[in-house]
Amino acid sequence: MWQRFLLRPAFVAPLMIWLESNKMFANANLIISAWHEGQLVGVCRALTDFSYCCYLSDLAVDKAFQKQGIGHELIDRVRSAIGEEVALILLSAPEAMTYYPKVGFKNVENGFIIKRIR
């Protein structure tokens, strides 16, 4: 199970070419997307061992489609793919700090980070 896509067939080839040329997506092992009338409107990217933890590294929904439950559905599909025994972890963008508690995430005080240099 290298990647999971919910795609319309006409868009698989162009998106696959783009994903393979993008290291962030090429090295993820769980990718789920949302489409509306042939247009990509949301995507999430995660890294997981499917055993203990899953890092939700990206969650993005087109502004025109926000507040319709798409982000929540993408998260639900990640949770479904990883199973109940796997913890879902993320680092939030500052502007999204109020969003994640609304979709079930709890703030943690026992985490650390070594930030990127570049």
C-alpha positions in Angstrom: 0.0 0.0 0.0 2.4 2.7 -1.2 -0.2 5.4 -2.0 -3.9 5.7 -1.9 -5.8 8.0 -4.3 -9.4 8.8 -4.7 -9.1 10.0 -8.3 -11.2 10.3 -11.4 -9.5 8.2 -14.1 -8.9 11.1 -16.5 -6.7 12.8 -13.9 -4.6 9.9 -12.7 -1.8 10.2 -15.2 -1.1 13.9 -15.0 -1.3 13.9 -11.2 1.0 10.8 -11.0 3.6 12.5 -13.1 3.5 15.6 -10.8 3.6 13.5 -7.7 6.6 11.5 -8.8 8.5 14.7 -9.5 7.7 16.2 -6.1 9.8 14.6 -3.3 7.2 15.5 -0.7 4.6 13.5 -2.3 6.8 10.8 -3.8 8.1 9.9 -0.3 4.7 9.9 1.4 3.0 6.6 1.9 -0.6 7.8 2.3 -2.1 10.4 0.1 -5.9 11.1 -0.1 -7.5 13.7 -2.4 -10.9 15.3 -2.8 -12.4 16.2 -6.2 -15.3 18.3 -7.3 -16.4 18.1 -11.0 -12.9 17.2 -12.1 -11.2 19.8 -10.0 -8.8 18.9 -7.2 -10.2 20.7 -4.1 -8.4 19.0 -1.2 -5.5 16.8 -0.4 -3.8 15.4 2.6 -0.3 13.7 2.8 0.8 11.5 5.6 3.7 9.2 6.6 2.9 6.1 8.6 4.1 2.7 9.7 0.4 1.5 9.9 1.3 0.2 13.3 2.0 2.8 15.9 1.9 6.4 14.5 0.9 8.4 11.5 2.2 12.0 10.8 -0.3 14.1 8.9 2.1 16.4 7.2 -0.2 18.3 4.9 -3.9 19.0 4.9 -5.1 21.6 2.3 -8.5 22.5 1.0 -9.1 25.1 -1.7 -10.5 28.3 0.0 -13.6 28.2 -2.2 -14.4 24.7 -0.8 -13.5 25.3 2.9 -16.2 25.1 5.7 -18.0 22.2 3.8 -16.5 19.3 5.8 -13.9 18.3 3.2 -10.9 18.6 5.5 -12.7 16.7 8.2 -13.6 14.0 5.6 -10.0 13.8 4.5 -8.9 13.3 8.1 -11.6 10.7 8.6 -10.3 8.7 5.6 -6.7 8.9 6.9 -8.0 7.5 10.2 -9.9 4.8 8.5 -6.8 3.8 6.4 -4.5 3.7 9.5 -6.9 2.0 11.9 -7.8 2.6 15.5 -4.5 1.4 17.0 -2.4 4.1 15.2 -2.0 7.6 16.7 -2.5 10.5 14.3 0.0 13.3 14.9 0.5 16.7 13.2 2.2 20.1 13.4 -0.3 22.8 12.8 0.3 26.0 10.8 -0.3 28.9 13.2 -3.5 30.0 11.4 -5.0 26.5 11.7 -4.5 26.1 15.5 -8.2 26.6 16.1 -9.3 24.2 13.4 -7.8 20.9 14.6 -9.5 20.7 18.0 -12.8 21.1 16.1 -12.1 17.8 14.2 -11.0 15.8 17.2 -7.3 16.6 17.8 -6.0 17.2 21.3 -3.2 19.6 22.1 -0.2 17.9 23.5 2.5 19.2 25.9 4.9 16.3 25.5 6.4 17.0 22.1 9.6 18.4 20.8 10.9 19.6 17.4 14.2 20.3 15.7 13.2 22.8 13.1 14.3 22.8 9.5 17.4 24.7 8.7 16.4 25.5 5.1 
